[in-house]
Amino acid sequence: MDGNDNVVLNWTDSASEGVTGYQVEWSADGNTWIPYTVIDPGVGRCVLGGLAEGNTYHFRIGAIGPDGVAPETAKARTVATIEFADPVETTLQAPVDLRYSNVTEDGLTVSWKSPPENKLITEYRITVYDKGLHMVASRKVSVSAEDDGSWSCAFDGLESDAHYTITVESSGGLGTAKSAPATTSARTALAVPTGFSGESVADQSVVLKWDIPDNVAGIAFHEIVYAVKGTDEMHALPLFVDPATGTCIVSGLDADTEYVFFLRAVGESGAVPSRHVTFEVKTTVAEPTDCVVADADEKSAGITWTVPTDTSGLAGYEIRYREKETGDWHVCANADVDADVNVDAHGGSSVMSVRVGHLDPGKEYQFQVRSLGREGSPSSNWIDAGSVTTKSVLDQPNAWNVSPGLAGNALDAVVRVTWTFATDAKNDKTGGYVIIYTPSGGEPVSHTVDGDKIVFDAEDGTYGYVLENLDPGTEYTFFLSVTGDETTVIPPALPERIVWTPLLVPVDLEAGNVTANSVQLTWNHADATGVDRYIVEYESAPGVWTEWTNVDFRPDGYACTVNGLDPGTACLFRVTAIGVAGVDGAASVTMQFPVTTDILTVTQPTISGLAPVAATGGTLDATLSWTFDPGMTNPAWVAGYTITYTWVDAFETEYDVEHVVDGNLVVFDAETGVFSYTLTTLLPGTAYTFTISAKGDGEHLLVSGDSATYYAEAG
């Protein structure tokens, strides 16, 4: 035993190879063995404390090899009876230089040094208490012979930003009392932000984000510093972010550059900042600026942008478009970088432009541009270039026609222009129409018609408009086109239409100087433009018109005499104007009431001769001839004749014969105008006195005057 009433065992190490240590055991009865400790090879000594006074103890030592304790080495025994005359305990000294380090959000390391008197110390007990002095963790550290007197113990599983009291006590064997505790206070670090990442990475900025901790009471702010990757120079101005805000925008960065961002939670006075978490990102290549889309037609639009000053990592540009607010984006064109393309001489910056085609008419498109990075360099964000609406292509009518006519005043020509559209083809942006017409040899006239002036026939789908105040009898060339506004494209005009406007109708047709067989016609013409001649017709039978003559156009007057009419006949006349191109007038003027010619009045016929024809037996046939004054050309107008002839025979007896002849039996020679009738049974060589009296039909012919006498000798 030593001076401190401890049992000290000494031994000589086994000569066997492979011994890893020596097991020290004790027993109160020599049968039941209790392990006490393991001593390393080469020590050969073990101090046993804490034994009860007056008891007998048995000890044994066994060498520990690869297979455990060898039985033969455990036979060495030492038996000792412990008696203490004066049972006095020795109080151990407390550890010194107690401190903590390596503080994290959930743990720390406690360190201390052995006291000057430390031979009896076999272990140290470290205990951690919370703010309410409730034990939350405890550890034991055994003392070994080779320890240098500096000790440490790590704890984890603690709460973040929590206050703790830490105690360390020295403890020994039998006959010793544990030391007073060495005490210190500690505070764990703030919770480490989680979910640290970035989004909306641009050429000069990045949006950082992290998860907001459940408890932000101890956090004063979140601190962010950053540096270019591969360098130690941190950004000079750290960014302080409200603890309840889990996001922050870092701007002023360089394009196409790798950065490392450091984030930690910083507490109020006395709080331990959390450890840093990091996020690495590379900014995009520089973005294009001044992106503008404009100059749209019906199928394409022009887009321009300014090339960035910093072109590092820049490989080209990409343009995309979509129908505004709808549809998917469509990448449409790439443009290679070229410092010499479209250089603006005034601003000194490079301006690039691309025309995007294959667009649909009348739609609003949204455009965006971005810079493309080379391999390893992120492309920039899409930069909005605005929107533009392509022009609508106005639909052209699919059929049209021009129909000339006369105005209601019968003094002007009009033209009705009609057209149709294909089914559902008419564009709502059709504002109106332009009708261009050119008179032959004249200047074109453009006539714009608002859409609300057009007459639409819903039944046949025809649109129409009437052009007024045109010249009659004139050749016109017409073109038709639709109109719109600055947002529309006007298609080419429809193919031309060439028409003649109608001639004006001759008016005021009158008859004068009516005779038995003629009528003088006169008329007026308000505008004889385009008239070449007139056709005069009379109604020869109900509904049957017979052309009498062509009358050449004379600007000094309109008149003609119609001859060869039947006496006493009611006739209707009409006059039609014929144009210079052979086109008939639109209408003719017709007399509303028939003109009746006068009855032909002639004197009684004059006998012009008696010519023998043939002798029959003792009689003679002779033809009596006569004429009328004035000439009468139609024997049918004579109802009949009374021919009287007288003679005296040898006995001076006077004979008187009256012969009534029907007019139809009289022969008329139209060439000579001579009427004739053959008398029979005349006596040859006899002198006859002939008288003839004609009777008119009362409708066409009136015969006046006395009968004529003719003397002739028969045969």
C-alpha positions in Angstrom: 0.0 0.0 0.0 1.1 3.6 -0.6 0.9 6.5 1.7 -2.6 7.3 0.5 -4.1 3.9 1.5 -4.2 2.8 -2.0 -3.2 -0.8 -3.1 -0.3 -0.7 -5.5 0.2 -3.7 -7.7 3.6 -4.2 -9.5 4.5 -6.9 -12.0 7.0 -7.9 -14.7 5.5 -8.0 -18.2 5.1 -11.4 -19.9 7.8 -12.5 -22.3 5.2 -13.7 -24.7 4.9 -11.9 -28.0 1.6 -10.2 -29.2 0.6 -8.9 -25.7 -1.6 -5.8 -26.2 -2.3 -5.0 -22.5 -2.8 -6.4 -19.0 -6.3 -7.0 -17.4 -6.4 -6.1 -13.7 -9.3 -7.8 -11.8 -10.3 -8.0 -8.1 -12.5 -10.4 -6.1 -13.9 -10.3 -2.5 -14.1 -14.1 -2.2 -11.5 -15.4 -4.7 -14.2 -16.9 -6.9 -16.1 -14.0 -8.5 -13.8 -11.7 -10.4 -14.6 -8.1 -11.3 -12.5 -6.3 -14.1 -10.9 -3.2 -12.7 -8.8 -1.7 -15.5 -6.5 -2.5 -18.4 -2.9 -1.4 -18.2 -0.7 -0.9 -21.3 2.4 -3.0 -21.8 5.5 -1.6 -20.3 3.8 0.1 -17.3 4.0 -2.9 -14.8 2.1 -1.0 -12.1 -1.5 -0.3 -11.1 -2.9 1.8 -8.3 -6.2 0.7 -6.9 -8.3 3.1 -4.8 -11.7 3.2 -3.2 -11.4 -0.1 -1.3 -13.3 -0.6 2.0 -11.3 -0.8 5.3 -11.0 -4.1 7.1 -11.9 -6.3 4.0 -9.8 -8.8 2.3 -9.3 -8.4 -1.4 -8.0 -10.8 -4.1 -6.3 -9.5 -7.2 -5.1 -11.1 -10.5 -3.5 -9.9 -13.6 -3.8 -11.5 -17.1 -1.9 -10.7 -20.3 -4.3 -9.8 -23.2 -3.3 -11.4 -26.5 -5.0 -11.7 -29.9 -7.4 -14.2 -28.4 -8.2 -12.5 -25.1 -6.7 -13.3 -21.7 -4.5 -16.3 -21.5 -5.5 -18.6 -18.5 -1.9 -19.4 -17.4 -1.1 -15.7 -17.2 -3.9 -15.1 -14.8 -2.6 -17.3 -12.0 -0.5 -14.7 -10.4 -2.4 -13.5 -7.3 -1.9 -11.1 -4.6 -4.1 -11.1 -1.5 -4.2 -8.1 0.7 -6.3 -7.2 3.8 -7.0 -3.4 3.9 -6.9 -1.8 7.3 -7.0 1.9 7.9 -6.2 3.1 11.3 -7.3 6.6 10.5 -9.7 6.7 7.6 -8.9 10.2 6.1 -9.9 11.1 2.4 -7.8 13.3 0.2 -9.7 16.1 -1.7 -8.5 16.3 -5.3 -7.6 19.6 -6.9 -9.9 21.1 -9.6 -8.9 21.3 -13.2 -7.5 24.6 -14.3 -7.6 26.8 -17.5 -11.1 25.7 -18.3 -12.4 27.1 -21.7 -14.4 26.2 -24.7 -13.8 26.5 -28.5 -15.0 25.3 -31.9 -18.4 26.7 -31.2 -21.0 25.7 -33.8 -24.8 26.0 -33.9 -25.2 22.6 -32.2 -21.9 21.9 -30.4 -18.6 23.0 -28.9 -15.3 21.6 -27.5 -14.4 21.9 -23.8 -10.7 22.0 -22.9 -8.8 22.2 -19.6 -5.5 21.4 -17.9 -4.6 19.1 -15.1 -4.0 20.8 -11.7 -0.5 20.8 -10.2 -1.3 17.9 -7.9 -2.8 15.3 -10.2 -1.3 12.0 -9.3 -4.4 10.7 -7.6 -6.7 11.8 -10.4 -8.0 8.9 -12.4 -10.7 10.7 -14.5 -12.4 14.0 -15.2 -16.2 14.4 -15.3 -17.5 17.1 -17.7 -21.2 18.1 -17.4 -23.2 20.6 -19.5 -26.2 22.4 -18.0 -28.8 24.5 -19.8 -29.9 27.9 -18.7 -32.2 26.4 -16.1 -29.2 24.3 -14.8 -30.7 21.1 -16.1 -28.1 18.6 -17.1 -28.2 18.1 -20.9 -25.0 16.2 -21.4 -22.2 14.5 -19.4 -18.8 12.9 -20.3 -16.0 11.1 -18.5 -12.4 11.3 -19.5 -10.0 8.7 -18.1 -6.5 9.7 -17.0 -3.6 7.8 -18.6 0.0 7.8 -17.7 1.1 9.2 -21.0 -1.3 12.2 -21.0 0.5 15.6 -21.1 -2.0 17.3 -18.8 -4.1 19.0 -21.5 -7.6 17.6 -22.0 -10.6 18.2 -24.2 -14.0 16.9 -24.8 -16.5 17.6 -27.7 -20.2 17.9 -27.3 -22.8 18.0 -30.1 -26.6 17.8 -30.3 -27.0 21.2 -28.5 -29.4 23.9 -29.5 -28.4 26.9 -31.5 -27.8 30.3 -29.9 -28.3 28.7 -26.4 -26.6 29.6 -23.1 -24.9 26.7 -21.3 -23.0 26.2 -18.0 -20.1 23.7 -18.2 -18.4 22.1 -15.2 -15.3 19.8 -15.0 -14.5 17.8 -11.8 -11.4 15.8 -10.9 -12.1 12.3 -9.6 -9.8 9.7 -8.1 -9.7 6.2 -6.5 -10.2 5.0 -2.9 -9.5 7.5 -0.3 -10.0 10.5 -2.5 -12.8 13.1 -2.8 -13.7 14.7 -6.1 -12.6 18.2 -6.6 -14.7 21.3 -6.7 -16.0 21.9 -10.2 -14.2 24.2 -12.6 -17.0 26.2 -14.2 -17.5 28.3 -17.3 -20.4 29.7 -19.4 -20.8 29.1 -23.1 -23.1 30.1 -25.9 -23.7 28.1 -29.1 -23.6 29.8 -32.5 -26.6 31.0 -34.4 -28.3 28.5 -36.7 -26.6 28.2 -40.1 -28.8 29.4 -43.0 -30.0 26.6 -45.2 -31.0 26.3 -48.8 -28.5 28.9 -50.0 -28.8 29.3 -53.7 -29.2 31.8 -56.5 -31.6 32.6 -59.3 -32.2 35.2 -62.0 -28.5 35.2 -62.8 -27.7 38.1 -65.1 -24.6 39.7 -66.5 -24.2 42.1 -63.6 -26.4 40.8 -60.9 -27.7 37.7 -59.2 -30.6 37.1 -56.8 -29.5 35.1 -53.8 -32.1 33.2 -51.7 -32.1 31.0 -48.6 -34.5 29.5 -46.2 -35.6 31.7 -43.3 -35.0 29.8 -40.0 -37.9 29.0 -37.7 -36.4 31.1 -34.9 -35.0 34.5 -35.9 -35.1 36.1 -32.5 -31.4 36.0 -31.9 -30.4 37.0 -35.5 -29.6 40.6 -36.0 -29.0 40.3 -39.8 -27.7 38.0 -42.4 -24.3 38.9 -43.7 -23.2 38.3 -47.3 -19.8 38.8 -48.7 -18.4 37.6 -52.0 -15.3 37.3 -54.0 -14.2 36.4 -57.5 -13.6 32.7 -57.4 -9.9 31.9 -57.0 -9.1 35.1 -55.3 -9.0 36.0 -51.6 -10.2 39.6 -52.0 -13.6 39.8 -50.5 -16.1 42.5 -51.6 -15.3 45.6 -49.5 -19.0 46.3 -48.5 -20.8 43.4 -46.9 -24.5 43.3 -47.5 -26.7 43.2 -44.4 -30.1 41.6 -44.9 -33.1 41.6 -42.5 -33.3 38.2 -40.8 -36.9 37.7 -41.9 -35.9 38.2 -45.5 -34.6 35.2 -47.3 -33.5 36.9 -50.5 -31.2 39.7 -51.7 -30.1 41.1 -55.0 -26.4 41.6 -55.5 -25.6 44.0 -58.4 -22.5 45.6 -59.8 -20.9 42.3 -60.8 -18.8 41.7 -63.9 -20.2 39.7 -66.8 -19.0 36.2 -67.6 -17.2 36.0 -64.1 -17.3 33.2 -61.5 -18.2 34.4 -58.0 -18.3 32.7 -54.5 -20.9 34.1 -52.1 -20.6 33.6 -48.3 -23.6 33.8 -46.1 -23.8 33.7 -42.3 -26.2 34.7 -39.6 -25.0 37.5 -37.3 -26.6 38.0 -33.8 -26.9 40.8 -31.5 -24.2 41.7 -29.0 -22.8 38.5 -27.4 -24.3 36.2 -30.0 -22.0 33.9 -31.9 -22.3 34.3 -35.7 -23.1 31.1 -37.5 -20.6 29.5 -39.7 -20.5 30.5 -43.4 -22.3 28.7 -46.1 -21.3 29.2 -49.7 -22.8 29.4 -53.2 -20.9 29.6 -56.4 -22.2 31.0 -59.7 -21.0 32.4 -62.9 -22.6 35.5 -64.3 -23.9 35.5 -67.8 -22.3 37.1 -70.7 -23.2 40.8 -71.1 -26.8 41.5 -72.1 -27.7 43.4 -75.3 -29.2 46.8 -74.7 -31.6 49.2 -76.4 -33.5 46.2 -77.8 -36.4 47.5 -80.0 -38.7 45.9 -82.5 -40.4 48.0 -85.1 -40.8 48.5 -88.8 -43.3 45.7 -89.3 -45.0 44.8 -92.5 -47.6 42.0 -93.1 -45.0 39.2 -92.8 -41.9 40.4 -91.0 -40.6 42.8 -88.4 -37.2 44.4 -87.8 -35.4 44.2 -84.4 -32.3 46.1 -83.4 -30.1 46.2 -80.3 -26.8 47.6 -79.2 -23.8 45.3 -78.8 -22.5 45.3 -75.1 -19.2 46.9 -74.4 -17.9 43.8 -72.7 -18.0 41.0 -75.3 -16.0 38.4 -73.3 -17.5 35.0 -73.7 -20.0 36.3 -76.3 -20.7 33.9 -79.1 -23.7 35.5 -80.8 -27.3 36.4 -80.2 -30.6 34.7 -80.2 -34.0 36.1 -80.9 -37.4 34.6 -80.0 -41.0 35.7 -80.4 -44.5 34.7 -79.7 -48.0 36.0 -80.0 -48.3 38.5 -77.2 -49.3 36.9 -73.9 -50.2 33.7 -75.6 -48.5 30.8 -77.4 -45.1 29.3 -77.0 -41.8 31.1 -77.7 -40.3 30.5 -81.0 -36.5 30.9 -81.5 -36.2 32.4 -84.9 -32.7 33.7 -85.7 -29.1 33.8 -84.7 -26.7 36.6 -85.6 -23.0 36.1 -85.3 -20.9 38.7 -83.4 -19.3 41.2 -85.8 -17.8 44.4 -84.4 -17.9 46.0 -87.9 -21.6 45.4 -88.6 -23.9 48.4 -88.7 -21.6 50.6 -86.7 -23.4 53.8 -85.7 -21.0 56.5 -86.8 -22.7 59.1 -84.4 -22.8 57.1 -81.2 -19.7 54.9 -81.8 -21.5 51.8 -80.6 -22.2 48.7 -82.6 -25.8 48.3 -83.5 -27.0 45.0 -84.8 -30.3 44.3 -86.6 -32.2 41.2 -87.8 -35.4 41.0 -89.7 -37.7 38.2 -88.6 -39.9 36.7 -91.2 -42.7 34.1 -91.6 -45.0 36.1 -89.3 -48.8 36.1 -89.8 -50.6 39.3 -90.8 -52.6 41.2 -88.3 -51.2 39.7 -85.2 -49.4 41.3 -82.2 -46.0 39.7 -81.5 -43.7 40.0 -78.5 -39.9 39.8 -79.1 -36.9 39.1 -76.9 -33.2 39.1 -77.5 -30.3 37.5 -75.5 -26.6 37.1 -75.8 -25.3 33.6 -76.4 -22.2 32.5 -74.5 -19.4 30.3 -75.7 -18.8 27.0 -74.1 -18.6 27.4 -70.3 -20.1 30.9 -70.4 -23.8 31.1 -69.6 -26.1 32.9 -72.0 -27.6 36.1 -70.8 -31.2 36.5 -69.7 -33.8 37.3 -72.3 -34.2 41.1 -72.8 -37.6 42.3 -73.8 -37.6 44.2 -77.1 -41.3 45.2 -77.0 -44.1 44.2 -79.2 -45.3 45.1 -82.6 -48.4 44.3 -84.7 -47.9 43.1 -88.2 -50.0 44.8 -90.8 -53.3 43.3 -91.9 -53.6 42.3 -95.5 -56.9 43.6 -96.7 -58.8 41.1 -98.7 -59.4 41.9 -102.3 -62.9 41.5 -103.7 -63.0 38.3 -105.7 -65.4 39.6 -108.4 -66.5 43.0 -109.6 -68.5 44.6 -112.3 -69.4 48.0 -113.7 -72.9 48.7 -115.0 -73.5 52.1 -116.8 -76.8 53.9 -116.7 -78.5 57.3 -116.8 -79.3 59.4 -113.8 -82.8 60.1 -112.8 -82.6 63.6 -114.4 -81.8 62.0 -117.7 -79.0 64.5 -118.1 -76.0 62.7 -116.5 -74.6 59.3 -116.8 -74.1 57.1 -113.7 -72.1 53.9 -113.2 -73.0 51.3 -110.6 -69.9 49.4 -109.3 -70.6 46.1 -107.6 -68.3 43.5 -106.1 -68.3 40.5 -103.8 -65.9 38.9 -101.3 -65.1 35.3 -100.9 -67.1 33.8 -98.0 -66.0 35.3 -94.6 -63.0 36.9 -96.4 -63.8 40.6 -95.9 -61.3 42.1 -93.4 -62.8 44.1 -90.6 -60.1 46.7 -91.1 -61.3 47.5 -94.6 -61.9 51.2 -94.2 -63.3 52.0 -97.6 -62.7 51.8 -101.3 -61.0 53.8 -104.0 -62.6 53.8 -107.4 -60.3 55.3 -110.1 -61.9 56.1 -113.4 -60.4 57.7 -116.5 -62.4 59.1 -119.4 -61.0 58.3 -122.8 -58.3 60.9 -123.5 -58.7 62.5 -120.1 -57.1 62.6 -116.7 -57.8 59.9 -114.1 -60.1 60.8 -111.2 -59.7 59.1 -107.8 -62.9 58.7 -105.8 -62.6 57.5 -102.2 -65.7 55.9 -100.7 -66.1 55.4 -96.9 -67.2 51.9 -95.9 -70.4 53.2 -94.5 -71.4 54.6 -97.9 -71.4 51.2 -99.4 -74.7 49.4 -99.9 -74.6 45.8 -99.0 -77.1 43.3 -100.3 -77.3 40.6 -97.7 -79.3 38.3 -100.0 -76.6 37.9 -102.6 -73.6 39.2 -100.7 -73.0 42.0 -103.1 -71.5 45.4 -102.2 -72.4 48.3 -104.4 -71.8 52.0 -105.0 -73.1 54.4 -107.7 -70.8 56.9 -109.3 -72.7 60.0 -110.4 -72.2 63.0 -112.7 -70.3 61.1 -115.4 -70.3 62.2 -119.0 -72.8 60.4 -121.2 -71.5 58.7 -124.3 -68.0 58.4 -123.0 -65.6 55.5 -122.7 -64.3 55.1 -119.2 -61.6 52.8 -117.7 -62.3 51.8 -114.1 -60.1 50.4 -111.3 -61.3 49.3 -107.8 -59.2 48.9 -104.7 -59.8 48.6 -100.9 -58.4 51.1 -98.4 -57.2 50.8 -94.8 -55.0 52.6 -92.4 -51.3 52.6 -91.5 -51.7 49.1 -89.9 -52.9 47.5 -93.2 -51.4 46.4 -96.5 -53.5 47.4 -99.5 -53.5 44.7 -102.2 -53.2 45.6 -105.9 -56.2 47.1 -107.6 -58.6 44.7 -109.3 -58.2 44.2 -113.1 -59.5 47.2 -115.1 -63.0 47.4 -116.4 -63.8 49.4 -119.6 -67.3 50.6 -120.3 -69.2 53.2 -122.3 -71.6 55.4 -120.5 -75.0 55.5 -122.3 -76.0 58.3 -124.5 -78.6 60.7 -123.3 -82.1 60.0 -124.5 -83.3 62.4 -127.3 -86.2 64.4 -126.0 -89.1 66.6 -127.2 -89.9 64.5 -130.3 -92.5 66.3 -132.4 -94.1 66.0 -135.8 -94.8 68.9 -138.2 -95.5 69.6 -141.8 -97.7 66.6 -142.1 -98.8 65.7 -145.6 -100.6 62.8 -147.0 -97.4 60.8 -147.3 -94.8 62.6 -145.2 -94.1 63.9 -141.7 -91.3 66.2 -140.6 -89.9 65.0 -137.2 -87.9 67.2 -134.8 -86.3 66.5 -131.4 -83.8 67.9 -128.9 -80.7 66.4 -127.2 -79.4 68.0 -124.0 -76.0 66.5 -124.4 -75.1 64.8 -127.7 -71.6 63.8 -126.5 -70.6 60.6 -128.2 -73.5 60.6 -130.7 -72.6 59.5 -134.2 -76.1 59.4 -135.8 -79.8 58.7 -135.1 -82.0 56.0 -136.2 -85.6 56.9 -137.1 -88.2 54.2 -137.0 -91.9 53.9 -137.4 -94.3 51.2 -136.2 -95.3 49.4 -139.3 -97.4 46.9 -137.4 -98.3 46.7 -133.8 -95.1 46.1 -131.9 -93.1 45.9 -135.2 -90.7 48.8 -135.8 -89.3 49.4 -139.1 -86.2 51.5 -139.7 -86.9 54.3 -142.1 -83.5 56.0 -142.2 -80.2 56.8 -140.5 -79.9 60.5 -139.8 -76.4 61.8 -139.5 -75.7 63.8 -136.3 -75.8 67.5 -136.9 -74.9 69.7 -133.9 -77.0 72.6 -135.3 -80.3 70.7 -135.0 -82.1 67.5 -135.0 -84.7 67.0 -137.7 -85.7 64.7 -140.6 -88.7 64.3 -143.0 -90.2 60.9 -143.3 -91.6 60.3 -146.7 -93.5 57.5 -148.4 -96.2 57.3 -145.8 -99.6 56.2 -146.6 -102.2 59.0 -146.7 -104.5 59.2 -143.8 -102.5 56.7 -141.8 -101.8 56.9 -138.1 -98.1 56.3 -137.4 -95.9 56.1 -134.3 -92.3 57.2 -134.6 -89.2 56.8 -132.4 -85.6 58.1 -132.5 -82.6 56.3 -131.1 -79.1 57.8 -130.6 -76.2 55.7 -131.9 -72.8 56.2 -130.3 -69.5 56.8 -132.1 -68.4 53.3 -131.2 -71.5 51.7 -132.5 -73.0 51.4 -129.1 -76.8 52.0 -129.0 -78.1 54.6 -126.7 -79.6 53.4 -123.5 -83.0 54.5 -124.7 -84.9 56.1 -127.5 -87.6 58.7 -127.6 -91.0 57.6 -128.9 -94.0 59.7 -129.9 -96.8 59.1 -127.4 -99.6 59.6 -129.9 -99.7 58.5 -133.5 -99.5 61.1 -136.3 -102.1 60.8 -139.0 -101.1 61.8 -142.5 -103.5 63.9 -144.6 -105.9 62.3 -147.1 -104.6 62.6 -150.6 -106.7 64.9 -152.7 -106.5 64.5 -156.5 -108.5 66.0 -159.4 -110.6 63.8 -161.6 -108.4 61.7 -163.8 -107.5 62.9 -167.2 -108.0 60.5 -170.1 -104.7 60.2 -171.9 -105.7 57.9 -174.7 -107.6 55.0 -176.3 -105.7 52.2 -177.8 -107.3 49.4 -179.8 -106.6 46.0 -178.5 -108.4 43.5 -180.6 -111.3 43.1 -183.0 -113.9 40.5 -182.3 -116.5 39.9 -184.9 -117.8 43.3 -185.9 -116.7 45.0 -182.6 -113.5 46.3 -181.2 -111.8 46.1 -177.8 -109.8 49.2 -176.8 -107.9 50.2 -173.7 -108.8 53.6 -172.1 -105.8 55.2 -170.2 -105.9 58.0 -167.6 -103.8 59.7 -164.9 -104.4 61.6 -161.8 -103.1 65.1 -160.9 -101.2 65.1 -158.6 -99.9 61.6 -159.1 -101.6 58.9 -157.2 -99.7 55.7 -156.8 -102.1 53.2 -155.2 -105.1 52.1 -157.2 -106.5 50.4 -154.1 -107.3 53.8 -152.8 -109.9 54.3 -155.6 -113.2 52.8 -154.7 -114.3 52.7 -158.3 -114.8 54.6 -161.7 -117.7 55.6 -163.8 -116.8 55.6 -167.5 -119.3 57.1 -169.8 -119.0 57.1 -173.6 -121.3 58.4 -176.3 -121.4 58.2 -180.1 -123.8 59.0 -183.1 -124.6 56.4 -185.8 -125.2 57.0 -189.4 -128.8 57.8 -188.8 -127.6 60.5 -186.4 -129.0 58.6 -183.5 -127.0 59.4 -180.3 -126.1 56.6 -178.0 -125.0 57.1 -174.3 -123.4 54.1 -172.3 -122.4 54.3 -168.6 -119.9 51.7 -167.4 -119.2 51.4 -163.6 -115.8 49.8 -163.0 -114.6 48.5 -159.6 -111.2 50.0 -158.7 -109.7 46.5 -158.3 -110.3 45.9 -162.0 -108.2 48.8 -163.1 -104.6 48.1 -164.1 -102.0 50.5 -162.7 -98.5 50.9 -164.1 -96.4 52.1 -161.2 -93.6 53.1 -163.4 -95.6 55.5 -165.5 -98.3 56.3 -163.0 -101.0 55.4 -165.7 -104.2 53.7 -164.9 -106.0 51.7 -167.7 -109.2 49.7 -168.3 -110.2 47.8 -171.5 -113.6 48.5 -173.0 -115.2 45.9 -175.2 -117.8 46.0 -178.1 -116.8 49.3 -179.5 -117.7 49.9 -183.1 -114.7 50.3 -185.4 -114.5 53.6 -187.2 -116.8 55.2 -184.7 -116.1 58.5 -182.9 -116.6 58.3 -179.2 -116.6 60.9 -176.5 -115.3 59.5 -173.2 -115.8 61.0 -169.7 -114.4 59.4 -166.5 -115.2 60.1 -162.9 -113.2 58.5 -160.0 -114.4 58.0 -156.4 -111.9 57.8 -153.5 -112.1 55.3 -150.7 -112.6 58.2 -148.2 -109.7 57.0 -146.0 -106.7 57.7 -148.1 -108.0 59.4 -151.3 -110.3 62.2 -152.0 -111.1 63.0 -155.8 -112.4 66.4 -156.6 -113.4 68.4 -159.7 -115.4 67.7 -162.8 -115.1 64.7 -165.0 -112.7 65.0 -167.9 -113.9 64.5 -171.5 -111.9 62.7 -174.1 -112.7 62.4 -177.8 -111.4 59.5 -179.8 -112.2 57.3 -182.7 -112.3 53.7 -182.2 -110.2 51.6 -184.5 
